[in-house]
Amino acid sequence: MRQRPGTKTLIEVMKQQLPIPACPTIEAHQFLLCKGMQVRPDRDLMIIEVFNTGDDIGGIMCAIQGYQQPIIISLTDLLIKPDHPLRGRIEAYQKKRIKHLSRQGNQSYYEYTLRPEN
């Protein structure tokens, strides 16, 4: 997808908003628990850095603060707070990314849906 001249990429606008509060999805929470990290699913995680690994690798990845060391996790595995100004743009990216992964046959994303946060 081409970017219009003068518009900033999602990575650029996210970097301007750092740190960004988020919560892990259920899948991300389960993954973190399997890795021995004690985290509550409703606990705010802080995105402290973002970088793009490309559509065919990992998409937008986030460094999360709040543990002994930063954790790198996909933006698709995070839920952005409802009042954050980038929530709509991030969710649009997540939906597009999940659809892309599903078309590639990534089984783990066939049943993946973004849940609205109350």
C-alpha positions as CSV (number, residue, x, y, z in Angstrom):
1,M,0.0,0.0,0.0
2,R,1.3,3.4,-1.0
3,Q,1.5,6.2,1.5
4,R,0.2,9.6,0.5
5,P,2.8,12.3,0.4
6,G,3.0,14.2,3.7
7,T,1.3,11.5,5.8
8,K,3.2,9.8,8.5
9,T,3.5,6.1,8.9
10,L,1.9,4.3,11.8
11,I,5.4,3.7,13.2
12,E,6.2,7.4,13.0
13,V,3.1,8.5,14.8
14,M,3.4,5.8,17.4
15,K,7.0,6.9,18.2
16,Q,5.7,10.4,18.8
17,Q,3.2,9.1,21.4
18,L,5.6,6.8,23.3
19,P,5.1,5.4,25.9
20,I,1.7,3.9,24.8
21,P,-0.3,2.0,27.4
22,A,-1.8,-1.3,26.3
23,C,-3.0,-4.6,27.7
24,P,-2.1,-8.1,26.3
25,T,-4.7,-10.1,24.4
26,I,-5.7,-13.4,26.0
27,E,-3.3,-15.2,23.7
28,A,-0.4,-12.9,24.6
29,H,-1.2,-13.2,28.3
30,Q,-1.1,-17.0,28.0
31,F,2.2,-16.8,26.1
32,L,3.7,-14.6,28.8
33,L,2.6,-16.9,31.5
34,C,4.1,-19.9,29.7
35,K,7.4,-17.9,29.6
36,G,7.2,-17.6,33.4
37,M,6.2,-13.9,33.5
38,Q,3.6,-13.2,36.1
39,V,1.3,-10.7,34.4
40,R,-2.3,-9.9,34.9
41,P,-4.4,-9.6,31.7
42,D,-5.8,-6.3,32.9
43,R,-2.4,-4.8,33.8
44,D,-1.2,-1.9,31.8
45,L,1.9,-2.6,29.8
46,M,3.9,0.3,28.4
47,I,5.0,0.2,24.8
48,I,8.4,1.9,24.9
49,E,9.7,1.3,21.4
50,V,8.2,0.2,18.0
51,F,9.9,-1.1,14.9
52,N,8.9,-2.7,11.7
53,T,10.1,-6.2,10.8
54,G,8.2,-6.3,7.5
55,D,5.0,-7.9,6.5
56,D,6.5,-11.3,5.8
57,I,8.3,-11.5,9.1
58,G,6.6,-10.0,12.1
59,G,5.0,-6.7,11.1
60,I,5.1,-4.0,13.7
61,M,6.9,-5.2,16.9
62,C,6.8,-3.4,20.3
63,A,9.2,-3.4,23.2
64,I,7.2,-3.6,26.4
65,Q,8.4,-2.3,29.7
66,G,7.4,-3.7,33.1
67,Y,9.5,-6.8,33.6
68,Q,13.2,-7.4,34.5
69,Q,14.0,-6.8,30.8
70,P,12.0,-5.4,27.9
71,I,9.8,-7.9,26.1
72,I,9.4,-7.8,22.3
73,I,5.8,-8.6,21.2
74,S,3.7,-8.1,18.1
75,L,1.4,-5.1,17.9
76,T,-1.4,-7.5,16.9
77,D,-1.1,-9.1,20.4
78,L,-1.8,-5.9,22.3
79,L,-5.1,-4.0,23.1
80,I,-4.8,-0.3,23.1
81,K,-6.7,1.7,25.7
82,P,-10.0,3.1,24.5
83,D,-9.1,6.7,25.1
84,H,-5.8,6.6,23.3
85,P,-5.7,8.9,20.2
86,L,-4.1,6.2,18.1
87,R,-6.5,3.4,19.0
88,G,-8.5,3.5,15.7
89,R,-5.4,3.6,13.5
90,I,-3.7,0.8,15.4
91,E,-6.8,-1.4,15.3
92,A,-7.1,-0.8,11.6
93,Y,-3.5,-2.0,11.2
94,Q,-4.2,-5.0,13.5
95,K,-7.2,-6.1,11.4
96,K,-5.3,-5.7,8.2
97,R,-2.4,-7.7,9.6
98,I,-4.5,-10.5,10.9
99,K,-6.3,-10.8,7.6
100,H,-2.9,-10.9,5.8
101,L,-1.7,-13.7,8.2
102,S,-4.9,-15.6,7.7
103,R,-4.5,-15.5,3.9
104,Q,-1.0,-16.9,4.3
105,G,-2.3,-19.9,6.1
106,N,-1.2,-19.0,9.6
107,Q,-3.4,-21.3,11.6
108,S,-3.0,-19.4,14.8
109,Y,-4.8,-16.4,13.3
110,Y,-7.8,-18.0,11.7
111,E,-10.0,-17.6,14.8
112,Y,-8.2,-14.5,16.1
113,T,-10.5,-11.5,16.7
114,L,-9.9,-8.2,18.3
115,R,-12.0,-7.8,21.4
116,P,-13.4,-4.4,22.3
117,E,-12.3,-3.2,25.7
118,N,-14.9,-2.0,28.1
